[in-house]
Amino acid sequence: MVIVLAEGVGQEHVAERMDVVDVKDALGNKLLQDVGLWISQEIKDHFTKNQKMAINIKYIDTTYMVRAIPSNASNNIYCTLLAQSVAHRAMAGYTGFTVGPVNSRHVYIPISRVTETQKTINLTDRMWARLLASTNQPSFLHVNEVMKDQVDREIIEIINYSRPISL
């Protein structure tokens, strides 16, 4: 099972069970507690104490793994639309789907369709270079002797040094 939680959800439950200090950031915003750690412990406690069952939980906080730069307004709107679409569908009882744009419309796509074939990404392609440059993510691609004839050096340079890319 995979459980996905929105940032900030369940703060009142975390505050009830843990010693929470009301800490604020430099702008005066309340810093949120890690509900993921709390819910992981609650699930473990439920199964080990109440059900007498051993379970194995993997908790992964992807907060800082996903984004390298702050989101912009367009990204915020897009993510809100995706989140609302998923929430509406899940509240209607549907499972096993994802949401995405197809021909300028948000559609529900069965996970089985998304995973039925594997797509390969060309790490020396301009599109990949654009993605890395726009998100400030590092590239771990280096030109070696074997790749000299196979890889466009300009693309490698763009990827490695995040130069502005002319479209």
Secondary structure by P-SEA (a helix, b strand, c coil): cbbbbccccaaaaaaaccccccccccccccccccaaaaaaaaaaaaaaccccbbbbbbbbbcccccccccccaaaaaaaaaaaaaaaaaaaaccccbbbbbcccbbbbbbccccccbbbbbccccaaaaaaaaaacccccccccccccccccaaaaaaaaacccccc
